[in-house]
Structure formats: structure tokens, C-alpha cells
């Protein structure tokens, strides 16, 4: 009986681990150096960042959906993992947006002609 209970607990834990892994985190996009990039490169990067943000929004919805689907009966470890994944994804999204904005400022500074004296 004890072996059966152990197997059942292991199977349930494996199911929660699979559900947690079902949501795939999109890869972060490379941000070009604004000081040396062309307008076309910056526009392409902007499009990639927007696509990344959209994919991350879907990822967050997946995580939230998995957590909601398990409800209050989910083990605390599962809840903790899903909340940590959500928070890490939000922090990554903010980091990508900040990096792009920094390079966009650098591009604008490098592209702006110096005032004539």
C-alpha cells in the first residue's frame, strides 16, 4: 500500500511539472547598438521587440491559465514555481524594453547632427 501511495504521489508531481513546462518562454531578442545602427536596423529591432512582447504576453497568459486551472488545490510548490516564472518573465520583458529604449536614445543621439555655430 505504501509503494502504491508513493507511486501515486510521484505521478501527480510529474503531472504538475509537465503543466509547468507546457508554457514555453520565448527567447529574448538581440538589441542592436544604437550608436552604430542604421534606421533600418533599429526599425527591424523595434518589430522584433514588439513580436517578443506579444509572445511574452501569450506566455504570461499560459502561466496564469495553468495556475488557474489547478486552482486552490494545487501544491504550494507548483504555485510558487508558476508565480516565480511569471515574475521572471515580467522582469525580462521590462529589461528588453529598457535595453531597446536605451539603444533607441543612443541611435537618436548619434543620428542627430551637431548644431552649427
BELFENLIN-V562305 format. One record per residue. N is the residue number from 1. RES is the residue in one letter. OMEGA is omega in whole degrees, 0 to 359 (none if undefined). BURIAL is I if it has 24 or more other ideal C-beta (glycine too) atoms within 12 Angstrom, else O. D_LAST is the distance of its C-alpha to the last C-alpha in Angstrom with 2 decimals. Layout:
# BELFENLIN-V562305
N | RES | OMEGA | BURIAL | D_LAST
N | RES | OMEGA | BURIAL | D_LAST
This chain:
# BELFENLIN-V562305
1 | X | 180 | O | 89.34
2 | X | 179 | O | 86.78
3 | X | 179 | O | 85.53
4 | X | 179 | O | 85.22
5 | X | 179 | O | 83.17
6 | X | 179 | O | 80.86
7 | X | 180 | O | 80.37
8 | X | 178 | O | 79.66
9 | X | 179 | O | 77.05
10 | X | 179 | O | 75.39
11 | X | 179 | O | 75.35
12 | X | 179 | O | 73.78
13 | X | 178 | O | 71.12
14 | X | 178 | O | 70.38
15 | X | 178 | O | 69.99
16 | X | 179 | I | 67.41
17 | X | 178 | O | 65.52
18 | X | 180 | O | 65.55
19 | X | 180 | I | 64.26
20 | X | 182 | I | 61.43
21 | X | 184 | O | 60.52
22 | X | 179 | O | 60.79
23 | X | 183 | I | 57.25
24 | X | 180 | O | 54.85
25 | X | 178 | I | 51.42
26 | X | 179 | O | 48.80
27 | X | 176 | O | 46.73
28 | X | 182 | I | 43.17
29 | X | 176 | I | 40.53
30 | X | 179 | O | 38.06
31 | X | 181 | I | 34.45
32 | X | 177 | I | 31.90
33 | X | 183 | O | 29.01
34 | X | 182 | I | 26.04
35 | X | 185 | O | 23.55
36 | X | 184 | O | 25.27
37 | X | 174 | I | 27.01
38 | X | 177 | O | 26.60
39 | X | 180 | O | 26.75
40 | X | 179 | O | 30.39
41 | X | 179 | O | 31.24
42 | X | 178 | I | 29.83
43 | X | 177 | O | 31.74
44 | X | 178 | O | 34.84
45 | X | 178 | I | 34.54
46 | X | 179 | I | 34.21
47 | X | 179 | O | 37.41
48 | X | 179 | O | 39.15
49 | X | 178 | I | 38.27
50 | X | 178 | O | 39.62
51 | X | 178 | O | 42.78
52 | X | 180 | I | 43.16
53 | X | 178 | I | 42.88
54 | X | 178 | O | 45.52
55 | X | 178 | I | 47.79
56 | X | 177 | I | 47.42
57 | X | 176 | O | 48.37
58 | X | 178 | O | 51.50
59 | X | 179 | I | 52.16
60 | X | 178 | I | 52.01
61 | X | 178 | O | 54.36
62 | X | 179 | I | 56.72
63 | X | 181 | I | 56.79
64 | X | 178 | O | 57.38
65 | X | 177 | O | 60.06
66 | X | 180 | I | 61.84
67 | X | 179 | I | 61.89
68 | X | 181 | O | 63.12
69 | X | 180 | O | 65.76
70 | X | 177 | I | 67.24
71 | X | 183 | O | 67.36
72 | X | 181 | O | 68.56
73 | X | 180 | O | 71.15
74 | X | 177 | O | 68.58
75 | X | 181 | O | 68.82
76 | X | 180 | O | 66.34
77 | X | 178 | O | 65.07
78 | X | 180 | I | 64.18
79 | X | 181 | I | 62.42
80 | X | 179 | O | 60.49
81 | X | 183 | I | 59.42
82 | X | 177 | I | 58.28
83 | X | 179 | O | 56.32
84 | X | 178 | O | 54.66
85 | X | 178 | I | 53.77
86 | X | 183 | I | 52.32
87 | X | 178 | O | 50.22
88 | X | 179 | O | 48.99
89 | X | 179 | I | 48.02
90 | X | 179 | O | 46.04
91 | X | 179 | O | 44.24
92 | X | 178 | I | 43.49
93 | X | 179 | I | 42.17
94 | X | 179 | O | 39.85
95 | X | 179 | O | 38.70
96 | X | 180 | I | 37.97
97 | X | 180 | I | 36.05
98 | X | 179 | O | 34.00
99 | X | 179 | I | 33.30
100 | X | 180 | I | 32.19
101 | X | 177 | O | 29.94
102 | X | 181 | O | 28.34
103 | X | 175 | I | 27.73
104 | X | 176 | I | 26.46
105 | X | 179 | O | 23.79
106 | X | 178 | O | 22.99
107 | X | 181 | I | 22.87
108 | X | 178 | O | 20.51
109 | X | 181 | O | 18.13
110 | X | 184 | O | 18.44
111 | X | 182 | O | 18.18
112 | X | 179 | O | 15.11
113 | X | 178 | O | 12.09
114 | X | 179 | O | 9.14
115 | X | 178 | O | 6.40
116 | X | 179 | O | 3.78
117 | X | none | O | 0.00
